[in-house]
Amino acid sequence: MAKKFACSDVVSGCSWSTIAKDETDLFHKISEHAKHVHKMDTIPDDILDKVKSKIQEV
């Protein structure tokens, strides 16, 4: 089942969101967004936990 994530659920003011076919693809997209937009080479565990809690099925 497809998954979606809205960055604003974790980062106030960020309007980026994405949908992917599965969690693997979704996390790839999230990682690229975090790297290029939020200048995060790695996502800290506490933020990763928040991201995981906000992923929804579509």
matplotlib code that plots the C-alpha trace (Angstrom):
import matplotlib.pyplot as plt

x = [0.0, 1.2, 2.5, 2.5, 4.4, 4.0, 7.1, 5.0, 4.0, 7.5, 9.0, 6.8, 6.4, 7.7, 5.1, 6.8, 5.0, 5.3, 3.7, 5.5, 4.7, 6.2, 8.2, 11.6, 10.8, 9.2, 12.3, 14.5, 12.5, 12.4, 16.2, 16.8, 14.4, 16.1, 19.5, 18.8, 16.2, 17.0, 20.8, 20.7, 23.3, 21.8, 18.4, 18.8, 17.0, 14.5, 13.4, 13.3, 11.0, 8.7, 8.8, 7.9, 4.9, 3.5, 3.6, 0.1, -1.2, -3.0]
y = [0.0, 3.5, 5.8, 9.5, 12.0, 15.8, 17.5, 20.1, 17.4, 17.5, 20.8, 23.8, 25.9, 23.4, 22.7, 19.7, 16.4, 13.2, 9.9, 6.7, 3.1, 1.8, 2.8, 2.2, 4.6, 7.1, 7.1, 7.7, 10.7, 12.0, 11.6, 13.5, 16.3, 16.5, 16.7, 19.3, 21.5, 21.2, 20.6, 17.3, 14.8, 12.3, 12.4, 12.2, 9.4, 11.6, 13.3, 9.9, 8.7, 11.7, 11.1, 7.4, 8.4, 10.7, 8.4, 7.5, 4.9, 6.1]
z = [0.0, -0.8, 1.9, 2.4, 4.5, 5.0, 6.3, 8.1, 10.5, 11.9, 10.7, 11.2, 8.1, 5.5, 2.9, 1.2, 1.1, -0.9, -1.7, -2.5, -3.3, -0.1, 3.0, 1.3, -1.5, 0.9, 3.2, 0.1, -0.8, 2.8, 3.1, -0.1, 1.0, 4.4, 2.8, 0.2, 1.9, 5.6, 5.2, 7.2, 6.0, 8.4, 10.2, 14.0, 15.7, 17.6, 14.3, 12.5, 15.2, 14.7, 10.9, 11.3, 13.6, 10.9, 7.9, 6.6, 4.3, 1.2]

ax = plt.figure().add_subplot(projection="3d")
ax.plot(x, y, z, "-o")
ax.set_aspect("equal")
plt.show()
